[in-house]
Amino acid sequence: MKWIKLKKYIETSGDTADAVHARRKTGKWLDGIHCQVRDGNLWINTEAIDKWVENGLSSSRKASG
């Protein structure tokens, strides 16, 4: 499933709602790409989040290597 509600994302990832909202606020996660609000619910794009994590891991490896 590509898009899941915030509650389900938190349950499956172990992340927190505060962390998700902080990433949105700081622009690390962009509305329409990583997440979006529909009918009062915050939906998370799991495919975009996977890419975000993978890009972070690649950047960390380049910096340490």
Order of alpha helices (4+ residues) and beta strands (2+ residues): beta-alpha-alpha-beta-beta-alpha
